[in-house]
Amino acid sequence: MYGVQSFRSYNGDAMQGDHNPMSTNKGLPKNQSCDHHFSPGVPSPLSRSSSRRSTTPLRSTSSRKNPDVNGFPRSLSRNSSRSTTPIMFSNSTGIIKPPPIEKQLECTLEELCYGCTKKIKITRDVITNTGQIIQEEEMLTIKVKPGWKKGTKVTFEGMGNEKPGTLPADVTFVIAEKRHPLFRREGDDLELAVEIPLVKALTGCSLSVPLLGGGKMNLTVDEIIHPGFHRLIASQGMPVSSKEHGKRGNLKVVFLIGFPTQLTEEQRLDILSIL
């Protein structure tokens, strides 16, 4: 005999999304779009001497002397070809800043649905007043807001290792969703797979459907459940946005029909007579 229901495990990856993280300041999370912008056109110490050498002939060369076959001064063309030193990118102080260090922060669907606070301990190199490099522990706090999705970034400015001659790098945490044994996320909606026997699919059934967070809901289906049949339960999905308090997506219940693997001859005849 077949049971009334069983719930299938979803092992697929969740959908990605974006969200505005938090404000900026050293040691505090900030939006990824607020990273330092590097301005071209500021030569590094390595390129200064070559830049001065290349500009001197340009001031002393006259276009009336020694024209080449194209009508341009030969000294101009020679010096232009030598001036190929790349311009390095830096901030206004001329100090290079390394790229941000990215780390994954795994969250369950429950944590992303209802929000939570994560505390992460990091160890980084710090330069003391005497120039020594020591290791220091820092405790970072991330307030995960309801509705955050996979790929959301939280950046702590200047919380990377300190090195002489460079600015400390930023540390960026990228939200990742842990696999859930029952639910799969599709944007703001959740999907739940329910397996029922063929007889229930043809005659109707009542189910006790689990909800994210631990509750349950009774669901009655009177229609014939065919392959691809599903039922939507409103407002039982993920929060649509942290800005729209209380608004949630739907829970999509997908029915999987379990067919019998064996039938007696009498059962075959009964099915033929009915259908």
VENBELRA-V936770 format. One record per residue. RES is the residue in three letters. SS is DSSP state (hx for helix, st for strand, lp for the rest). OMEGA is omega in radians with two decimals (none if undefined). D_CENTER is the distance of its C-alpha to the mean C-alpha in whole Angstrom. Layout:
res=[RES;RES]
ss=[SS;SS]
omega=[OMEGA;OMEGA]
d_center=[D_CENTER;D_CENTER]
This chain:
res=[MET;TYR;GLY;VAL;GLN;SER;PHE;ARG;SER;TYR;ASN;GLY;ASP;ALA;MET;GLN;GLY;ASP;HIS;ASN;PRO;MET;SER;THR;ASN;LYS;GLY;LEU;PRO;LYS;ASN;GLN;SER;CYS;ASP;HIS;HIS;PHE;SER;PRO;GLY;VAL;PRO;SER;PRO;LEU;SER;ARG;SER;SER;SER;ARG;ARG;SER;THR;THR;PRO;LEU;ARG;SER;THR;SER;SER;ARG;LYS;ASN;PRO;ASP;VAL;ASN;GLY;PHE;PRO;ARG;SER;LEU;SER;ARG;ASN;SER;SER;ARG;SER;THR;THR;PRO;ILE;MET;PHE;SER;ASN;SER;THR;GLY;ILE;ILE;LYS;PRO;PRO;PRO;ILE;GLU;LYS;GLN;LEU;GLU;CYS;THR;LEU;GLU;GLU;LEU;CYS;TYR;GLY;CYS;THR;LYS;LYS;ILE;LYS;ILE;THR;ARG;ASP;VAL;ILE;THR;ASN;THR;GLY;GLN;ILE;ILE;GLN;GLU;GLU;GLU;MET;LEU;THR;ILE;LYS;VAL;LYS;PRO;GLY;TRP;LYS;LYS;GLY;THR;LYS;VAL;THR;PHE;GLU;GLY;MET;GLY;ASN;GLU;LYS;PRO;GLY;THR;LEU;PRO;ALA;ASP;VAL;THR;PHE;VAL;ILE;ALA;GLU;LYS;ARG;HIS;PRO;LEU;PHE;ARG;ARG;GLU;GLY;ASP;ASP;LEU;GLU;LEU;ALA;VAL;GLU;ILE;PRO;LEU;VAL;LYS;ALA;LEU;THR;GLY;CYS;SER;LEU;SER;VAL;PRO;LEU;LEU;GLY;GLY;GLY;LYS;MET;ASN;LEU;THR;VAL;ASP;GLU;ILE;ILE;HIS;PRO;GLY;PHE;HIS;ARG;LEU;ILE;ALA;SER;GLN;GLY;MET;PRO;VAL;SER;SER;LYS;GLU;HIS;GLY;LYS;ARG;GLY;ASN;LEU;LYS;VAL;VAL;PHE;LEU;ILE;GLY;PHE;PRO;THR;GLN;LEU;THR;GLU;GLU;GLN;ARG;LEU;ASP;ILE;LEU;SER;ILE;LEU]
ss=[lp;lp;lp;lp;lp;st;st;st;lp;lp;lp;lp;lp;lp;lp;st;lp;lp;lp;lp;lp;lp;lp;lp;st;st;lp;st;st;st;lp;hx;hx;hx;lp;lp;lp;lp;st;lp;lp;lp;lp;lp;lp;lp;lp;hx;hx;hx;hx;hx;hx;hx;hx;hx;hx;hx;hx;hx;lp;lp;lp;lp;lp;lp;st;lp;lp;lp;lp;lp;st;hx;hx;hx;hx;hx;hx;hx;hx;hx;lp;lp;lp;lp;lp;lp;lp;st;lp;lp;lp;lp;lp;st;st;lp;lp;lp;st;st;st;st;st;st;st;lp;hx;hx;hx;hx;hx;hx;lp;st;st;st;st;st;st;st;st;st;st;st;st;lp;lp;lp;lp;lp;st;st;st;st;st;st;st;st;st;st;st;st;lp;lp;lp;lp;lp;st;lp;lp;st;st;st;st;st;lp;lp;lp;lp;lp;lp;lp;lp;st;st;lp;lp;lp;st;st;st;st;st;st;st;lp;lp;lp;lp;lp;st;st;st;st;lp;lp;st;st;st;st;st;st;st;st;st;hx;hx;hx;hx;hx;hx;lp;st;st;st;st;st;st;lp;lp;lp;lp;lp;st;st;st;st;st;st;lp;lp;lp;lp;lp;lp;lp;lp;st;st;st;st;lp;lp;lp;lp;lp;st;lp;lp;lp;lp;lp;lp;lp;lp;st;lp;lp;st;st;st;st;st;st;st;st;lp;lp;lp;lp;lp;lp;hx;hx;hx;hx;hx;hx;hx;hx;hx;hx;lp]
omega=[-3.10;3.06;-3.10;-3.03;2.92;-3.06;-3.12;3.09;3.06;3.11;3.14;3.10;3.12;-3.14;3.10;3.06;-3.12;3.03;3.09;3.07;-2.93;-3.00;-3.07;2.99;-3.13;-3.13;3.11;-3.11;3.11;3.12;-3.12;-3.11;-3.12;3.11;3.11;3.06;-3.14;-3.05;3.08;3.07;3.11;-3.07;3.09;3.09;-3.13;-3.03;-3.05;-3.06;-3.13;3.12;3.12;3.13;-3.06;-3.09;-3.09;-3.13;-3.09;-3.13;-3.04;-3.07;3.10;-3.12;-3.13;-3.08;3.03;3.08;3.07;-3.03;-3.13;3.11;3.14;3.11;-3.13;3.13;3.12;-3.11;3.12;-3.12;3.11;-3.12;-3.14;-3.06;-3.08;3.14;-3.10;3.09;-3.14;-3.13;3.13;3.05;-3.03;-3.14;-3.12;-3.14;-3.10;3.06;-3.14;3.07;-3.11;3.08;-3.09;3.08;3.10;3.06;-3.09;3.11;3.06;3.08;3.11;3.13;3.13;3.13;-3.03;-3.12;3.13;3.07;-3.14;3.05;-3.10;3.09;3.09;3.05;-3.10;3.09;-3.13;3.10;3.13;3.13;3.13;3.12;3.11;3.10;3.12;3.09;-3.08;3.10;3.11;3.06;3.14;-3.13;3.10;3.06;3.13;-3.09;3.13;3.11;3.09;-3.07;3.07;3.14;3.07;-3.07;3.06;-3.03;3.03;-3.03;3.03;-3.12;3.05;-3.14;3.06;3.11;3.13;3.07;3.13;3.02;3.09;-3.13;3.01;3.06;-3.09;3.06;-3.13;-3.10;3.06;-3.12;3.03;3.09;-3.13;-3.11;-3.08;-2.96;2.99;-3.10;3.05;-3.08;3.10;-3.14;3.02;3.08;3.10;3.14;-3.14;3.11;3.12;3.11;-3.08;-3.10;3.10;3.11;-3.11;-3.04;-3.09;-3.10;3.02;-3.07;2.94;-3.01;3.08;3.10;3.11;-3.11;3.03;3.14;3.11;3.13;3.10;-3.13;3.13;-3.14;3.13;-3.12;2.99;-3.12;-3.12;3.09;-3.10;3.14;3.08;3.14;-3.14;3.02;-3.02;2.99;3.07;3.08;-3.14;3.06;-3.10;-3.14;3.10;3.13;3.14;-3.02;3.06;-3.12;-3.09;3.07;-3.07;2.98;-3.13;3.13;-3.13;-3.09;3.05;-3.04;3.10;3.13;3.09;3.13;3.14;3.05;3.05;3.13;3.12;3.10;3.10;-3.14;3.13;3.14;3.11;-3.12;-3.14;-3.06;none]
d_center=[45;42;40;38;35;32;28;26;23;20;18;16;12;10;9;6;7;7;9;12;12;15;18;19;22;22;21;19;16;15;13;11;14;17;17;20;22;24;27;29;33;33;35;35;38;38;38;41;44;43;42;46;48;46;47;51;52;51;53;56;56;58;58;62;62;61;59;57;58;55;57;54;55;55;54;51;50;50;48;45;45;45;42;39;37;34;33;30;27;27;27;30;32;32;30;27;23;21;18;15;14;11;11;9;10;11;12;14;14;17;15;13;16;18;17;17;18;17;19;18;21;21;24;24;27;29;32;35;38;40;37;37;33;32;29;28;26;24;22;19;18;15;16;13;14;15;13;9;7;4;1;4;6;10;12;16;18;21;20;20;24;26;29;32;32;28;26;23;20;17;15;11;9;5;5;7;9;13;15;18;21;22;19;17;14;15;13;15;18;18;20;23;26;29;32;36;39;41;43;41;39;43;44;41;40;38;35;34;30;28;25;22;23;26;29;30;32;35;34;37;38;41;40;40;37;36;34;31;32;29;30;27;27;26;24;23;20;17;17;17;16;17;19;21;22;23;22;20;20;22;23;24;26;27;30;31;35;37;40;43;43;47;50;54;56;57;53;53;56;55;52;54;56;54;51]
